[in-house]
Amino acid sequence: MTPSLPELKTSLRRGLMLSAAAGCLAAALAAGPLRAQDANPVLAKVNGSEIRQSDVTIAEEELAPSLAQMDPATRKDNVLAFLIDMKIVAKAAEEQKIADREDFKAKLAFARNRLLMDNLLSVEGKAATTDDAMKKVYDEAAKQITGEPEVHARHILVETEDEAKAIAAELKKGADFAELAKSKSKDPGASDGGDLGFFTKDQMVPEFSAVAFTLEPGKISDPVKSQFGWHIIKVDEKRNRQAPSFDQVKAQIETYVTRKAQADYVTKLREAAKVERMDKPAEIAKPDETKAAPAPAKK
């Protein structure tokens, strides 16, 4: 049966669409490997052996301390030069059968175990640093911080009591405390007008705190002696200590949670492992420890 003109047009359109789709698919399949390859380009070849961007990235992580002061372009150039030399020397080492030496095998085994350990602990640490876990640590720490009294004070530190008394007399006549601190104080913070910022009672020597926490804001103390010399103290402000915001300490909390998770994981694995120390004599069991330990409960 001969198809009508509308049917023929429809068939042609479908054929063209299928052909175009097939062409697009073929182009995508052809382009896919090229894009993946471009993401990790070959940067150099040494006797035919390729060095790719991924090799540079790994080397940068390993060599980070020695690269810290370099700009990105210089860093990349130095790392690539290092990898080229490493390839050349490694090839020479292979030709000299260095890999067959026992000391090399021992170092290789150590490096492999170290990499395995570091990678697994990194995975465990990242898995532990959830928002909920970090906020829980923050909330617990914030409870211990909030509410503790703090004082914001300035001081002038001098060597002798006579110097301190002379400064106290000037202050009573209306001299500016911050300016006197800049010109008279031997404390490193003198350039800031003797400003000590906020501190809690246990952050200062007892003699200093005993006076600072009894003074009212705006008041100036008589000379106070401590192990550092003679102080004149001025209290600017008092408050109850406030915890820093979560965002301010997020990086420290993340480090803490990561390290704790890693330490807990190592402890768990160690408890399940059979460890024998041949470098130490076995401990003699005490009389009450000679009984057999109960068998672990079945899971």
LINKA-V258554 format. One line per field, one symbol per residue. ss: DSSP state (H for helix, E for strand, - for the rest). phi: phi as a letter, one per 20 degrees, with the letter a starting at -180 (. if undefined). psi: psi as a letter, one per 20 degrees, with the letter a starting at -180 (. if undefined). A space follows every 10 residues. Layout:
ss: ???
phi: ???
psi: ???
This chain:
ss: ----HHHHHH HHHHHHHHHH HHHHHHHHHH HHHHHHHH-- -EEEEE--EE EEHHHHHHHH HH-HHHH--- -HHHHHHHHH HHHHHHHHHH HHHHH--HHH -HHHHHHHHH HHHHHHHHHH HHHHHHHH-- HHHHHHHHHH HHHHH---EE EEEEEEEE-- HHHHHHHHHH HH----HHHH HHHH---HHH HH--EEEEE- HHH--HHHHH HH-------E ---EEE--EE EEEEEEEEEE -----HHHHH HHHHHHHHHH HHHHHHHHHH HH-------- ------HHH- ---------
phi: .fffffffff ffffffffff ffffffffff fgfffffffc ffdacclnee ddgfffffff ffeggedgee fgffffffff ffffffffff fffffemffe ffffffffff ffffffffff fffffffeee gfffffffff ffffefoffc cdccbddcfd fffffffgff ffeoffffff ffedfefgef femmfdmebe feecfgfffg egedfegnec efgcecfeqd dddceeacae gdfffgffdg ffffffffff ffffffffff feeedceeec ffffffgede ffffffffe
psi: ppqrgghggg ggggghgggg ghgggggghh hghgghhhim qphrpokipq orhhgggghh ghjghiihjq qggggggggg gghghggghh ghhghjkhii qhhghghggg hghggggggg hgggghhhmr ggghhggggg hhhhgpipqq porqqpprgr hggghgghgg hhijqpghhh ghhhqjqhjh ijkjpiaqqr hiirqghghh ghiiqqpiqp rrpppaiibp qpppphqqrp pqqqqghhjg ghgggggghg ggghgggghh hiqoppoiiq qpppqqhjji qpqqqqqq.
